[in-house]
Amino acid sequence: MSGRDDRRGTRAGRPAGLVLASLAVAALGALGAVGAPRALAQPAPASPAPASSAPASPVKDAGKHFRRGVALYNEADYRGALVEFRRAYETAPNATVLYNIGQTQYQLQNYAAALTMFERYLTESSSASPHRREVEQTLDTLRSRVGNLRITTNVAGCEITIDDDLIGKTPFAAPPVVSVGRRKITAMHPGRTPDTRFVEIAAGETAEVSLSLLEPGRGLAGGPPAGATRGTDWVTTGWITTGALAAGAVTTGILAFVASRQLRDARRSFPTSRDDLDRKASRATTLAVATDVLAAATVVAGAVTLKLTLSRSPSHEVHVAVVPGGIELAGVFH
């Protein structure tokens, strides 16, 4: 393979030679229609079929998908290669293709899927398969890069996706194997609103996540979700309070400006008394301070109310904070 693939292999955390040398063209030979070239980048072209030949066999169709997968892999288009390798296996199942799928998943850093594919390879291949020893060694590395996730849902038969890949339906007989890192878990069921959570998985850890799918406009018990009305009341009150504080800040700001102008005019007029100047100065100062307090209270009330409003997002990934110079809003929005 090319040097680009060497770098990809090293990035994935396994020796580059393992991927480059071991994604061999043995599967091409096993599929029969592809031949047995020695380099991934140069698969042997299929011989043209006679005009009177019968329709292509599944093995030949699988060979075409396999060749495309090899070409895409050499171009570092691993997602495209994965689709072609999967189609080759679906068309004409062959254990060696599972090996290539596992290698491709490894390059995509989908360690859980790679682990599953390599385990299937060991199960479906013969004891004399050329890659068995290599795969057995690779499994040790992969097991240090996965954890487990115990998934529960309030409705049975929910389709579960991890990072948008479907893994099955609840309930699971055992906690699914999941790649380490921050994973997106989504549960879906006909007639109910999908629920999404984000979970961090550490190697060897069994994390837990509970997902609740509600009927549109209804809670778990057939009525409004618990606390929904109360939450809405708090949000409404918050926005009303924010608006009132903002109106107060604007009003006192205008009055402070007027008082400041009056103080300036009094200082320029003659004659004027000391008491009158002090009274006007005190009024201008009081109004200015009140404006500042009301403005700060408006910012705080707005930030809190905005957080309450956005906290009802199914992903629970919204964060609002008051920072110097304004409000910081960060999160995942759908």
Phi, psi and omega per residue, in radians:
M1 nan 3.095 -3.100
S2 -1.451 2.970 3.093
G3 -1.123 -0.503 3.102
R4 -1.066 -0.713 3.110
D5 -1.174 -0.574 3.095
D6 -1.047 -0.753 -3.132
R7 -1.154 -0.682 3.108
R8 -1.072 -0.714 -3.133
G9 -1.106 -0.722 3.132
T10 -1.176 -0.667 3.135
R11 -1.081 -0.626 -3.112
A12 -1.258 -0.148 3.041
G13 1.652 0.211 3.081
R14 -2.213 2.726 -3.122
P15 -0.944 2.341 -3.079
A16 -1.033 -0.664 -3.108
G17 -1.079 -0.451 -3.121
L18 -1.106 -0.759 -3.137
V19 -1.330 -0.743 -2.996
L20 -1.248 -0.697 -3.091
A21 -1.527 -0.493 -2.996
S22 -1.596 -0.294 3.025
L23 -1.374 1.155 -2.970
A24 -1.375 2.983 -3.101
V25 -1.619 0.359 3.099
A26 -1.053 -0.625 3.138
A27 -1.132 -0.564 3.104
L28 -1.094 -0.767 3.096
G29 -1.139 -0.665 -3.131
A30 -1.142 -0.534 3.140
L31 -1.413 -0.223 2.977
G32 1.451 -0.769 -3.008
A33 -1.470 -0.143 -2.997
V34 -1.763 -0.366 -3.057
G35 1.546 -2.888 -3.102
A36 -2.393 1.116 3.064
P37 -1.173 2.793 -3.052
R38 -1.706 -0.160 -3.128
A39 -2.228 2.431 -3.098
L40 -1.080 -0.595 -3.058
A41 -1.301 -0.228 -3.062
Q42 -2.222 1.053 3.073
P43 -1.138 2.512 -3.102
A44 -1.181 2.315 3.118
P45 -1.166 2.547 3.124
A46 -1.238 2.482 3.138
S47 -1.221 2.445 3.120
P48 -1.108 2.388 -3.111
A49 -1.441 2.523 3.077
P50 -1.022 2.680 -3.104
A51 -1.072 -0.492 -3.072
S52 -1.716 0.193 -3.065
S53 -1.227 2.792 3.124
A54 -1.301 2.882 3.098
P55 -0.948 2.603 -3.088
A56 -1.005 2.450 3.130
S57 -1.398 2.821 3.090
P58 -0.976 -0.605 -3.138
V59 -1.127 -0.707 3.127
K60 -1.179 -0.711 3.095
D61 -1.089 -0.721 3.115
A62 -1.097 -0.662 3.113
G63 -1.072 -0.660 3.111
K64 -1.123 -0.783 3.113
H65 -1.105 -0.667 -3.126
F66 -1.117 -0.767 3.141
R67 -1.080 -0.717 3.098
R68 -1.103 -0.691 3.123
G69 -1.086 -0.735 3.118
V70 -1.089 -0.777 -3.135
A71 -1.091 -0.765 -3.140
L72 -1.160 -0.661 3.107
Y73 -1.075 -0.750 3.134
N74 -1.121 -0.434 3.109
E75 -1.579 0.106 -3.125
A76 1.163 0.316 3.025
D77 -1.581 1.349 -3.003
Y78 -1.230 -0.568 3.117
R79 -1.185 -0.729 3.064
G80 -1.119 -0.721 3.115
A81 -1.088 -0.674 -3.134
L82 -1.087 -0.721 3.116
V83 -1.078 -0.778 -3.109
E84 -1.184 -0.722 3.119
F85 -1.128 -0.704 3.108
R86 -1.101 -0.737 3.138
R87 -1.138 -0.646 3.095
A88 -1.073 -0.750 -3.132
Y89 -1.197 -0.688 3.122
E90 -1.128 -0.611 -3.111
T91 -1.307 -0.754 3.140
A92 -2.543 1.559 -3.080
P93 -0.924 2.303 3.139
N94 -2.662 2.251 -3.039
A95 -1.031 -0.580 -3.098
T96 -1.146 -0.539 3.101
V97 -1.156 -0.588 3.075
L98 -1.040 -0.633 3.099
Y99 -1.071 -0.771 -3.140
N100 -1.170 -0.657 3.084
I101 -1.079 -0.761 3.118
G102 -1.071 -0.739 3.110
Q103 -1.074 -0.727 -3.128
T104 -1.172 -0.729 3.091
Q105 -1.073 -0.640 3.108
Y106 -1.059 -0.772 3.135
Q107 -1.125 -0.515 3.087
L108 -1.424 0.009 -3.116
Q109 1.074 0.462 3.015
N110 -1.635 1.397 -2.981
Y111 -1.180 -0.596 -3.140
A112 -1.136 -0.775 3.129
A113 -1.168 -0.679 3.108
A114 -1.104 -0.728 3.113
L115 -1.049 -0.781 3.141
T116 -1.087 -0.777 -3.111
M117 -1.137 -0.735 -3.136
F118 -1.186 -0.617 3.074
E119 -1.148 -0.684 3.072
R120 -1.138 -0.647 3.112
Y121 -1.047 -0.803 3.139
L122 -1.116 -0.588 -3.134
T123 -1.265 -0.720 -3.014
E124 -1.609 -0.290 -3.130
S125 -1.562 2.857 3.136
S126 -1.410 2.880 -3.131
S127 -1.157 -0.316 -3.134
A128 -1.658 0.100 -3.114
S129 -1.041 2.424 -2.998
P130 -1.185 -0.366 -3.034
H131 -1.815 0.113 -3.049
R132 -1.046 -0.856 -3.090
R133 -1.115 -0.737 3.117
E134 -1.070 -0.761 -3.126
V135 -1.154 -0.724 3.126
E136 -1.037 -0.656 3.101
Q137 -1.238 -0.656 -3.140
T138 -1.152 -0.594 -3.127
L139 -1.034 -0.619 3.122
D140 -1.072 -0.710 3.102
T141 -1.172 -0.765 -3.094
L142 -1.133 -0.639 -3.127
R143 -1.156 -0.345 3.090
S144 -1.529 0.061 -3.115
R145 -2.164 0.346 3.118
V146 -2.351 2.801 3.003
G147 -2.376 -2.915 3.115
N148 -2.195 2.699 -3.116
L149 -2.322 2.029 3.091
R150 -1.528 2.009 -3.030
I151 -1.926 2.229 3.057
T152 -2.191 2.540 3.104
T153 -2.317 2.702 -3.139
N154 -1.365 -0.145 3.113
V155 -2.283 2.314 3.112
A156 -1.289 2.700 3.076
G157 1.400 0.370 3.108
C158 -1.373 2.351 3.014
E159 -1.333 2.306 -3.104
I160 -2.003 2.270 3.023
T161 -2.047 2.495 3.028
I162 -2.063 2.062 -3.041
D163 0.936 0.704 3.070
D164 1.266 0.152 3.048
D165 -1.798 2.171 -3.129
L166 -1.191 2.260 -3.140
I167 -2.018 -0.206 3.131
G168 2.550 -2.917 -3.122
K169 -2.109 2.636 3.071
T170 -1.409 2.641 -0.038
P171 -1.439 2.643 3.103
F172 -1.619 2.488 3.120
A173 -1.142 -0.556 3.119
A174 -2.552 2.702 3.127
P175 -1.017 2.212 3.139
P176 -1.071 2.620 3.055
V177 -1.401 2.336 -3.047
V178 -2.326 2.484 3.091
S179 -1.172 2.602 3.123
V180 -1.128 2.720 3.114
G181 2.044 -2.928 -3.129
R182 -1.601 2.041 -3.039
R183 -1.978 2.528 3.089
K184 -1.734 2.102 -3.097
I185 -1.969 2.208 -3.138
T186 -2.254 2.360 3.068
A187 -1.981 2.387 -3.124
M188 -2.331 2.521 3.112
H189 -2.685 2.385 -3.138
P190 -0.972 2.340 3.087
G191 1.431 0.091 3.137
R192 -2.314 2.725 -3.128
T193 -1.353 2.219 3.121
P194 -1.038 2.659 3.097
D195 -2.177 2.411 -3.100
T196 -2.225 2.393 3.056
R197 -2.332 2.725 3.051
F198 -2.024 2.238 -3.045
V199 -2.266 2.423 3.052
E200 -1.691 2.224 -3.089
I201 -1.970 2.238 3.043
A202 -1.818 2.729 -3.114
A203 -1.029 2.304 3.110
G204 1.333 -0.008 -3.093
E205 -1.572 2.568 2.983
T206 -1.941 1.757 3.132
A207 -1.529 2.896 -3.141
E208 -2.250 2.520 3.068
V209 -2.546 2.400 3.129
S210 -2.078 2.241 -3.107
L211 -2.077 2.414 -3.121
S212 -2.099 2.103 3.135
L213 -1.840 2.067 -3.081
L214 -1.750 2.612 2.983
E215 -1.209 2.496 -3.103
P216 -0.936 2.111 3.098
G217 1.356 0.127 -3.109
R218 -2.316 2.740 3.097
G219 -1.618 -3.009 -3.102
L220 -1.124 -0.550 -3.072
A221 -1.711 0.226 3.100
G222 1.638 -0.006 3.104
G223 -2.137 -2.964 3.116
P224 -1.054 2.499 3.122
P225 -0.973 2.528 -3.120
A226 -0.994 2.268 3.115
G227 1.414 -0.005 -3.085
A228 -1.141 -0.808 -3.135
T229 -1.120 -0.740 3.140
R230 -1.099 -0.729 3.122
G231 -1.113 -0.712 3.117
T232 -1.116 -0.697 3.116
D233 -1.061 -0.743 3.133
W234 -1.107 -0.736 3.141
V235 -1.119 -0.798 3.128
T236 -1.063 -0.808 3.110
T237 -1.055 -0.697 -3.134
G238 -1.090 -0.786 3.139
W239 -1.194 -0.628 3.081
I240 -1.101 -0.778 3.119
T241 -1.081 -0.770 3.125
T242 -1.042 -0.756 3.123
G243 -1.116 -0.731 3.137
A244 -1.119 -0.740 3.121
L245 -1.126 -0.704 3.124
A246 -1.110 -0.738 3.111
A247 -1.104 -0.705 3.103
G248 -1.106 -0.705 3.136
A249 -1.120 -0.702 3.122
V250 -1.138 -0.772 -3.120
T251 -1.085 -0.894 -3.141
T252 -1.141 -0.540 3.094
G253 -1.117 -0.754 3.104
I254 -1.120 -0.783 3.128
L255 -1.090 -0.683 3.106
A256 -1.098 -0.691 3.116
F257 -1.120 -0.780 3.123
V258 -1.086 -0.777 3.137
A259 -1.091 -0.646 3.125
S260 -1.144 -0.692 3.102
R261 -1.134 -0.732 3.130
Q262 -1.104 -0.692 3.110
L263 -1.117 -0.727 3.136
R264 -1.114 -0.748 3.133
D265 -1.132 -0.671 -3.138
A266 -1.126 -0.649 3.132
R267 -1.192 -0.467 -3.112
R268 -1.554 -0.270 -3.096
S269 -1.493 2.749 3.113
F270 -2.557 2.337 -0.014
P271 -1.468 2.782 3.069
T272 -2.515 2.686 -3.112
S273 -1.708 2.685 3.107
R274 -1.110 -0.695 -3.124
D275 -1.112 -0.685 3.136
D276 -1.145 -0.704 3.103
L277 -1.128 -0.765 3.135
D278 -1.090 -0.710 -3.129
R279 -1.128 -0.768 3.123
K280 -1.172 -0.685 3.133
A281 -1.142 -0.724 3.125
S282 -1.097 -0.722 3.134
R283 -1.123 -0.768 -3.141
A284 -1.093 -0.732 3.140
T285 -1.144 -0.762 -3.130
T286 -1.075 -0.785 3.141
L287 -1.146 -0.647 3.126
A288 -1.141 -0.753 3.112
V289 -1.129 -0.735 3.130
A290 -1.080 -0.670 3.104
T291 -1.099 -0.762 3.140
D292 -1.110 -0.744 -3.127
V293 -1.128 -0.802 -3.128
L294 -1.139 -0.651 3.115
A295 -1.128 -0.764 3.117
A296 -1.123 -0.723 3.124
A297 -1.121 -0.618 3.096
T298 -1.092 -0.760 3.136
V299 -1.095 -0.810 -3.122
V300 -1.121 -0.828 -3.132
A301 -1.089 -0.689 3.111
G302 -1.125 -0.720 -3.141
A303 -1.135 -0.777 -3.137
V304 -1.120 -0.766 -3.123
T305 -1.162 -0.672 3.108
L306 -1.114 -0.695 3.101
K307 -1.124 -0.737 3.103
L308 -1.079 -0.678 -3.135
T309 -1.150 -0.788 -3.059
L310 -1.440 -0.300 -3.113
S311 -1.180 -0.235 3.105
R312 -1.456 0.067 3.041
S313 -1.079 2.348 -3.119
P314 -0.996 -0.488 -3.097
S315 -1.396 -0.280 -3.120
H316 0.915 0.658 -3.065
E317 -2.060 0.546 -3.119
V318 -1.906 2.334 3.141
H319 -2.308 2.263 3.118
V320 -2.154 2.366 3.138
A321 -2.590 2.554 3.050
V322 -1.503 2.167 -3.123
V323 -2.189 2.833 3.105
P324 -0.968 2.128 3.108
G325 1.671 -0.049 3.116
G326 2.802 -2.664 -3.110
I327 -2.068 2.355 3.101
E328 -1.761 2.196 -3.128
L329 -2.152 2.119 -3.119
A330 -2.468 2.638 3.087
G331 2.717 -2.941 3.138
V332 -1.974 2.197 -3.088
F333 -2.090 2.515 -3.117
H334 -2.148 nan nan
